[in-house]
Amino acid sequence: MRGFRFFSGVILVASAASACSSGSADAPAAAAPPGGRSGGPPVPVEVARVTRKNMPLDLHVIGTVEPLATVSISGQITGQLESVHFREGDEVRQGQVLFTLDTRPLEAAVKQAEANLQRDTAQAANARAQAQRFIDLQSRGIATREQLDTSRANAEALEATLGADRAALENARIQLQFATITAPLSGRTGALMVHSGSMVRANDATPLVVINQLSPISVSFAVPEQQLTALKRYMTRGNVPVSVMAPEPGAKAASGRLNFVDNAVDQTTGTIRVKASFPNTEHQLWPGQYVNVTLTLATDADALVVPSTAVQSSQDGQYVFVVKDDQSAEMRPVTIRRTSGNESIIADGISADEVVVTDGHLRVVPGGKVAVRQTSARVAR
């Protein structure tokens, strides 16, 4: 009995071992990871070609449009407004007549000053003649020295009166000129604050109209003080181009030149004020408008450029997947010089015309096969 039980146990163990062996043989092999070296299916990816092109070094800030010049037109004399020679919002030229005041009181003042000058001119001539006669009489002992001095003083006093009369006449003529108000510069007029028949007062706090010069025009913006050194360095090399664009849809970019850097950094904000001028011939820019400013400090000529989506990061640094001719992916460490928009400038690690993966990185492994999605591939030549 003991021998039979031992023999039966051996048979059971052998049967179990046989069953386990048969089960292991029938189990399927573990699937290889996609795109791996074990021959899995290629990983679908999107790609782009490494290109060479000029890449500007830009600084993006928000700016405010300012008129190059603003003039508030006020009356220099008091009088009744006779006529307005423009409509509010009109473009006016320098020297164009804007307002005319009632000139009748001023013309009368000019005539009175002219009459006073003529009267005093005649009296001065008579005083000079009398002074000359007293000189003759005094030389013959007929007139006294005191009489001679009195006649001379009277003649000199009338000469001084003539000077005052001439100044009064000149002032009256200037006042008459002030009755015609002209534009001191070319620009666009704002809201008209007075109308015909209104009383205009000299140096009133409220201007008659404000003129803004729109062409050329200026844009003011602030640059972080950390960029000041670079900004000054690039300015010494030549003009620094600036472009601005309104944030509204369909707006066109306007190009201008940097022409002013403030003489001190604002310690409150840590920025420095900068201005650029623009021709603005089509009046794209309007005073008070906020615009997006792009300041181009320099340009990297013939730079290696890839889409920023191609650059990945790891503990060892940044890298890209380069698609080789046999459709395998090579993990290539790269050094990024800088990023501009959605593109990155590569300092080293890849060459021009190589193809890099821009989408689908998560399933790509070094040496694994990839399949370019033709419908969305971005292989620029």
PyMOL commands that set and color helices and strands:
alter all, ss='L'
color gray80, all
select helices_A, chain A and resi 2-26+104-139+145-178+225-236+308-310+361-363
alter helices_A, ss='H'
color red, helices_A
select strands_A, chain A and resi 43-49+51-67+70-73+79-84+91-92+97-101+180-182+187-189+199-200+209-212+217-224+241-245+254-261+271-278+290-307+312-314+317-323+329-333+335-340+343-348+355-359+370-372
alter strands_A, ss='S'
color yellow, strands_A
deselect
rebuild
show_as cartoon
